[in-house]
Every structure is written in structure tokens, then in C-alpha cells.
Amino acid sequence: MDMFKMMKEAAAMRSRLTELDKELRGRIIEVSESGVDVKINGKSEITDVRISDEAFNAGREKVEKRVLEAVQRAVKKSQEMMAEEAKKLTGGMKVPGLTQ
């Protein structure tokens, strides 16, 4: 493969990555865990956390545990979404820092 073609393909990939980045920021995943609701985008940025009044009645330790569990599930779902989109973009090719 000639160098010019490789540079052109790299520029196209960079452009697609920029588009994917914007798209992932706009995708929101919602996770609920016993009265704790977490929203996270496809870039693993938590955008909202809500705790119902009923959840607070369970006591501090249970609320903290539920928040932690909800955040962990949300992050995992976000990472899975990111990995799936990266796989589509790269055609399954392993790219350091992009795919897992």
C-alpha cells in the first residue's frame, strides 16, 4: 500500500472517530437500581443521578451501595456501547486505545 493511500485512510478514520465521539456524547443510557436512577452518555460521562425519597428510607449504607451499583452498571453499559461502536468503525481490527 502506498504512503499517500495510507495517509488518506488515516485522515478518513480520524474524521469518523470525531463523528463517533460526538454521537456517543449524545447517546444516553439510563440505569435504575432500587430507587437510584443514573444517566450516563456513551463516553462514560455521568449526566444525572436521582435518588427517590423511598430509597433514602433504606438508610445511608444501603443508599450508598445502591448508588455505587447503579453507577457501576451504567459505566459497564456505556463501555460496552463504546466497544461495539469502535468494533463497527474498525471492522473488528484491534486499535490500541480504541478497542478492548
Summary of the structure (lengths in Angstrom):
residues: 100
radius of gyration: 18.5
end to end distance: 26.6
largest distance: 66.2
contacts: 269
relative contact order: 0.15
helix: 59%
strand: 18%
